[in-house]
Amino acid sequence: MFEIVGAGPAGLSAALAARARGAEVMVHEQRANAGMRFHGDFQGLENWTSDTDVLAELESLGIQTSFDYTAVREIVCFAPDGSDHRLRAKRPLFYLLRRGREPGSLDQALKNQALHAGVTIQFNNRRRHLPNGGAVAEGPHRADVIAVGYVFDTDMADGCYAAVGERLAGAGYSYLLVDKGRGTLAACLFDRFHDERQFLDETVAFFRQAAGLRWNNAKRFGGTGNYHHPHGAVLGNRSYVGEAAGFQDALFGFGLRHALISGHLAGSAGSSNAYDKAWRRRLSALQAASLFNRWLYARLGDRGRNILIKYLIAGSDPRRQLQRIYSPAPWKSALSRWLPGQPPQPADSAHRNCDCTWCRCQRNTAGQE
Ligand SMILES: Cc1cc2nc3c(=O)[nH]c(=O)nc-3n(C[C@H](O)[C@H](O)[C@H](O)COP(=O)(O)OP(=O)(O)OC[C@H]3O[C@@H](n4cnc5c(N)ncnc54)[C@H](O)[C@@H]3O)c2cc1C
């Protein structure tokens, strides 16, 4: 029996792969359904870290793309100097999908595939240990990045917008995604978590003015992410996958692809040793490059970010430019080992029954863990 803790993308991808090699598979999920860490918010499945289209890659891993998605080829990007730029790519930059418990979301599609393949999922079953080994896919352990925002209904035309600048999101960025009458707006923060409310208010005001944001039934949401250089993703007979292993895009937080791939590698490897070799081959250099990118991006300041956006539109295809930025290199891998890690945000003793996204007081209206 191959046991997995966590029915997120990494855990369910591991379950599908383990099932495909003939193992009996049991997934333990602490919540009542898959995707309950999320709130119907849009996320982007990035399509720039390889030439292969990410949907084709998923199909080749045995993951059906049976979730609802929209291919996004164009983003309007706002630079700190107030200029706006259309990034138009020849092939999709990313695929917009929904997270949560609704039909058509990534989480429900993966769950249904796993159940159909014969995987057993025990919901409402928090698991601390895997004495007989298996895969740990519990998601983030701490907040290195947070996203705070709103999901809403809207009569706006479909469109994807991103904005960078210290005022809006510190060393992070803000985004607005609209598709078929629904929208997600958020500030994605890598520092200054204490200022999350201020950043969110600035982000709302900015998109009202710059993109004509209009909404109904807006609901707050938020969540955390966890990234680091995993010097090891194996402990004894346990394979750590997805964000539980620190696999996450440290530059902009596009961790889904890492989660699905690392899950697949762990599920298809017959042992934790085989997984150890597999993740190092496939993910280690990519993760190192993203850590290097984050370190650099945090130091750019607004003037540097203006230049970055000009770089993205400089070539004939912004997808290629992103691919260059994200491409692994031996020197990035070497440097990433020496970079200072993200200091954990201090748990503030004044936080009692607060609604902030990142602290550990365990109660928050944003609805995340
Ligand atoms: C607001 C927000 C926006 C994001 N936007 C994007 C985006 O646009 N593009 C992108 O690529 N990525 C995005 N990400 C990151 C992406 O969501 C994560 O990288 C991805 O979900 C990680 O998958 P995972 O399976 O590792 O973890 P999770 O999705 O967190 O799943 C972990 C699961 O394990 C369960 N669990 C935890 N502990 C236990 C336990 N002890 N016992 C049983 N079950 C347990 C949890 O309930 C959860 O269901 C975003 C993240 C957030 C928070």
The ligand as a MOL file (V3000), in Angstrom:
LIG
                    3D

  0  0  0     0  0            999 V3000
M  V30 BEGIN CTAB
M  V30 COUNTS 53 58 0 0 0
M  V30 BEGIN ATOM
M  V30 1 C -3.7050 32.4050 -3.0810 0
M  V30 2 C -2.7510 31.5550 -3.8770 0
M  V30 3 C -2.6050 31.7700 -5.2400 0
M  V30 4 C -1.7420 30.9620 -5.9850 0
M  V30 5 N -1.6400 31.1670 -7.3310 0
M  V30 6 C -0.8990 30.3210 -8.0870 0
M  V30 7 C -0.8440 30.4590 -9.4870 0
M  V30 8 O -1.4630 31.3540 -10.0850 0
M  V30 9 N -0.1050 29.5530 -10.2020 0
M  V30 10 C 0.5700 28.5420 -9.5940 0
M  V30 11 O 1.2240 27.7510 -10.2780 0
M  V30 12 N 0.5600 28.3960 -8.2420 0
M  V30 13 C -0.1560 29.2670 -7.4880 0
M  V30 14 N -0.1950 29.1140 -6.1300 0
M  V30 15 C 0.6080 28.0330 -5.5280 0
M  V30 16 C -0.1120 26.6750 -5.6500 0
M  V30 17 O -1.4290 26.7920 -5.1790 0
M  V30 18 C 0.6450 25.6700 -4.8210 0
M  V30 19 O 1.9930 25.6540 -5.2350 0
M  V30 20 C 0.0650 24.2560 -4.9570 0
M  V30 21 O -1.2750 24.2200 -4.5270 0
M  V30 22 C 0.8840 23.2960 -4.1030 0
M  V30 23 O 0.3100 22.0290 -4.1750 0
M  V30 24 P 0.5560 20.9510 -3.0140 0
M  V30 25 O -0.1940 19.7460 -3.4270 0
M  V30 26 O 2.0060 20.8680 -2.7450 0
M  V30 27 O -0.0960 21.5910 -1.7100 0
M  V30 28 P -1.6120 22.0090 -1.3790 0
M  V30 29 O -2.3160 22.4490 -2.6090 0
M  V30 30 O -1.5110 22.9500 -0.2510 0
M  V30 31 O -2.2770 20.6780 -0.8600 0
M  V30 32 C -1.9120 20.1170 0.3860 0
M  V30 33 C -3.0770 19.2980 0.9100 0
M  V30 34 O -2.6350 18.5670 2.0540 0
M  V30 35 C -3.6420 18.6230 3.0580 0
M  V30 36 N -2.9730 18.3810 4.3540 0
M  V30 37 C -2.0630 19.1730 4.9840 0
M  V30 38 N -1.6370 18.5920 6.1250 0
M  V30 39 C -2.2800 17.3950 6.2160 0
M  V30 40 C -2.2530 16.3430 7.1820 0
M  V30 41 N -1.4770 16.3830 8.2560 0
M  V30 42 N -3.0640 15.2690 6.9840 0
M  V30 43 C -3.8650 15.2040 5.8970 0
M  V30 44 N -3.9320 16.1830 4.9490 0
M  V30 45 C -3.1410 17.2560 5.1000 0
M  V30 46 C -4.2140 20.0290 2.9000 0
M  V30 47 O -5.5190 20.1120 3.4670 0
M  V30 48 C -4.2370 20.1740 1.3660 0
M  V30 49 O -5.4280 19.6760 0.8040 0
M  V30 50 C -1.0000 29.9330 -5.3540 0
M  V30 51 C -1.1270 29.7210 -3.9780 0
M  V30 52 C -1.9850 30.5290 -3.2450 0
M  V30 53 C -2.1180 30.2770 -1.7630 0
M  V30 END ATOM
M  V30 BEGIN BOND
M  V30 1 1 1 2
M  V30 2 1 2 3
M  V30 3 2 2 52
M  V30 4 2 3 4
M  V30 5 1 4 5
M  V30 6 1 4 50
M  V30 7 2 5 6
M  V30 8 1 6 7
M  V30 9 1 6 13
M  V30 10 2 7 8
M  V30 11 1 7 9
M  V30 12 1 9 10
M  V30 13 2 10 11
M  V30 14 1 10 12
M  V30 15 2 12 13
M  V30 16 1 13 14
M  V30 17 1 14 15
M  V30 18 1 14 50
M  V30 19 1 15 16
M  V30 20 1 16 17
M  V30 21 1 16 18
M  V30 22 1 18 19
M  V30 23 1 18 20
M  V30 24 1 20 21
M  V30 25 1 20 22
M  V30 26 1 22 23
M  V30 27 1 23 24
M  V30 28 2 24 25
M  V30 29 1 24 26
M  V30 30 1 24 27
M  V30 31 1 27 28
M  V30 32 2 28 29
M  V30 33 1 28 30
M  V30 34 1 28 31
M  V30 35 1 31 32
M  V30 36 1 32 33
M  V30 37 1 33 34
M  V30 38 1 33 48
M  V30 39 1 34 35
M  V30 40 1 35 36
M  V30 41 1 35 46
M  V30 42 1 36 37
M  V30 43 1 36 45
M  V30 44 2 37 38
M  V30 45 1 38 39
M  V30 46 1 39 40
M  V30 47 2 39 45
M  V30 48 1 40 41
M  V30 49 2 40 42
M  V30 50 1 42 43
M  V30 51 2 43 44
M  V30 52 1 44 45
M  V30 53 1 46 47
M  V30 54 1 46 48
M  V30 55 1 48 49
M  V30 56 2 50 51
M  V30 57 1 51 52
M  V30 58 1 52 53
M  V30 END BOND
M  V30 END CTAB
M  END
